[in-house]
Amino acid sequence: MPGSRKLEYGGQTWHEHCFLCSGCEQPLGSRSFVPDKGAHYCVPCYENKFAPRCARCSKTLTQGGVTYRDQPWHRECLVCTGCQTPLAGQQFTSRDDDPYCVDCFGELFAPKCSSCKRPITGLGGGKYVSFEDRHWHHSCFSCARCSTSLVGQGFVPDGDQVLCQGCSQAGP
């Protein structure tokens, strides 16, 4: 019709007022749109209908994002439950489905070394020794008297200390 604009896409022609978003039914005109199985959506409608949603904030992920527990997250939404430090690209662990950085997890949940009192996380290949209700980092598991490493060696518990066999036989 005279005075009206026509739009062409995919070999088809529309009146400007007839080329509508399949979601909100507003004219697309010269706005960006996304074709999908014969339908055409304005970008906001397409994102609302098809884009994955962040497991934490429920907003759409339009670019990037990370996967945690088989769910999509914004990089900025995946943070430590304890200190709110971003975890994307960092080593972290979880407890009861809540993500924690290594430091917070260690402070809150990990057993403490009987010698140095720091957390024993076992993360990053850290090895440790356990005996009854006590735990030691490999590097801390040593005789209380002579400081000889007891890793892989016999030892004798002496109250809250552990001694090598030589020191335990030497007496107090």
N, C-alpha and C positions, 0 to 999 in steps of 0.2 A: 504494500500500500504506500502511496506517496507520503513522504515525510517520516516514515518509520524506518528504524534500522533493522537490518537482518543479521543474524548470527549464524556462522557456519562452524560445525565441528563434526569430525568423523564422517565427512561426506554428506552430512544432512544440513538442512537449513531451517532456522526457526525465526519467528518474529521475536523481537527483543523481549516482549512481555510474556512470551510462551516458553522461553528457555528458563525453567525453574529448578531450584534445588529440590531434590526428592525428599529431603527432610523437612525443612521449614517452609517450602513452597514459595520462597521469595525469588524474584528474578535474579539470575546470576549475572546478567549483563557482561561487564568486562572484569568482574571479580574472579579471583582464582577459584578453581573447582577441582574436584576429584571424581573421575569416572569410575563406576563400579558396577559391573554386570548389567550394563544398559541403563543404569541410573546415573544421575549427576548430583553431587553434593557440594555445598559450599564447604570451605575448610572447617569451620567450627562444627557443623553438623556431622561431617565425616569423622572428625576426632571424637565427638561425643558418642557416635554410634559404633565405631570400629576400633579406635585406638586402645591399646592396653592401658589399664589404670594402675597407678602405684598402690602397692599393698598397704602403705602407711597413710598417705594423704588422700587417696582415691581420685586424684586428679589425673588427667590423661598424660601419657608419656608420648611426646611428639618427636623426641629425638634422644638418642643415647639411652641411658638407664642401665641398670644392673639387675641380675637375677639372684635372689636369695630365697631358699626353700621353694624353688620352682615358681616363684612369683616375681613379677616385674616391680622394680623400685626406681624412683629418681635417685641419682647418685647422692644428692644432698639429703635425701630422706633416710638413707641407710646409715644410721649413726649408732654409736655405742649407747646402750641402755644406761650405763653408769655415768659417763662423762660427756656424752653427746659429741664425741670426736667422730668425724666422717670415717667410715670403714671401707668405702669402695677403693679397691686396689691395695688394701692393707690386710695383714694377717689378723684374723679374728676367730672367735669361737662363739658358741651359744649355750644358753641354759634355759630350759622351758620355752624354747622357740625365740627367746630374746637374744639379740646379738650383743657381744661384749668385746671390747678391745682386749688385747692380751694383758695389759696392766690391770684394768678393772677386774677382769675375770680372776686373775691371780690374787688380788687383794680381797675380793669378796668370797671366792669359793674354793680356791686351791689350798691343799694342806701346806703348812709352813714347815720349813726345814728346821729340824731340832737343833742344828748348830748355828746357822746364820739368821734364822727366823724369817727369811724371805720366802715368798710363795714358790711352790714347786708346781709348775704348769705342765711339764712334759712336752710343751710345744717347741717346735724348732729342733726336735731330736734331743732335747734335754733329758738325760738319764738320771734316775734316782734309785735309792735303796729304801725299802720299807722293812721295819721290824716291829712286830706287835702294833702299837698305836703311834709309832714314831716314824719319821721320814727324813731323808737327807738327800741333798744334791750329791751326785757322785763326787764332785770336787770337795765337798764338806764332810764326807764320811771318812773320818780319820780318828786315830787313837787320841783320847783326851789328854794323855800324858806326853807321848813322844811325837804326835802329829803324823805318824805313818799312815798312809792310805790303807783303808780296810776293804776297799772294793775288791771283791773276789777272794778275800782272805777270811780266815776264821777270826771271830772276835768274841769278847766276853762282855755281857752287859754288867755294869757296875752302878746301880742306882739309876740316875738319869744320864750317865755317861756310858760310852763304849770304849773298851780297851783292846789293844792287840794282845795276843796270847803271851808275848814276852813281858809286857807291863803288868798283866794280871797275875803272872806267876811271881813277879818281883815283889808283890805286896804293896801296901800303902806307902 
